[in-house]
Amino acid sequence: MRVLGIDLAWATNKKSGVSNETGVVAVESDGTVVDAGWTRGLDETLDWIAANAGGNTFAMIDAPLVVTNAAGQRGCERQTGQRYGRWKVSANSTNLTSRNLGGQELRLLLEAGGWIYNAGWSGPPVAGRHFSECYPYTALVGAAELGYDDERPVYKRKPKSMTTPAFRQHRAAVCDDLIGRLDALAAVDPALRLRTHPVTAALLHERSPIVDAAYKHREDLVDAAICAWSGLLWLRHGLERCQVLGEYERQPTIIAPARLEQR
């Protein structure tokens, strides 16, 4: 089953009229990257999905896909902090008053096109076109292969203790280290083979930029690659290596790689 990793730009109503970039990575079941890049806006993202989807395709999307709560946090977001907080991972709060609900818009459009939102309670899908919500930070600390045993890497979200110039230098170095760890996934099961496509291979050959806009461009692609590998891990190992965050047998959920102590 092909896997699509999508780091979705949540905002769809920007006053500038120009949507933020969405990072996109498509991989085969053996980890070969068959397409990678960026889209802008839901229309471009849907076109990319359509161009890369086969009859059996699973999309892992980093964005709130189902939002029904009037206020506060969704249950899956609350559980993220409860189970991964020790590793300094928590989730933003999303509710019906939130301004940026591009994920929910994308879900409705995908469902209108015959895709199935898969909450994950019955395990990973085996056929058809399905999509689920993921959160890259949970993969980084929840998959031992990446080596973040103590806490998440600081490649976004500036710590209060750091100045902005110092943080820009620090995050670039941390991001380069993260990309090296993703490259090493070529030798694990499931594999992620960044070197099999020129766009993802370029991540390995170029240093992470310091300038905010250029860095965000790179970060979106990195997160999409993490989403894609999260999908491969879910399809390959199911509930042995991942958990479903959310209220049992209900929507919304987040599919999250997990160590035993995070369950």
DASULFEN-V189381 format. One line per field, one symbol per residue. phi: phi as a letter, one per 30 degrees, with the letter a starting at -180 (. if undefined). psi: psi as a letter, one per 40 degrees, with the letter a starting at -180 (. if undefined). A space follows every 50 residues. Layout:
phi=???
psi=???
This chain:
phi=.dbccbcddddbbdddicdddcdbbcbdddjddcaalbbbiddddddded dcdcdcbbccbcadcbbbddaicdeddddeddcbeecicbbddbadcddc bdddddedddddcjdcdcdjdcjddcajcbbbcbbeedddcccdedicdc addccahedddcdddddeddddddddddddddddddccbddbceddbddd ddedccdddcdeddddededdeddddeddeddddddchddcbbcckdeib cdbbdbebdedcd
psi=hihhhhghhdhefhdeehiiihhhhhiideehheiiaiihiddddddddd dehadhhhhhhgihdhhehdiaiidddddddddeddefhiiihhaeeidg fdddddddddddeeihhhdedeaiieiahiiihihdddddeehddeegdd iiigeighideiiddddddddddddddddddddeedeahiihgdeehddd ddddeiihidhdddddddddddddddddddddddddebedeiihhihhfi iiihhhihidee.
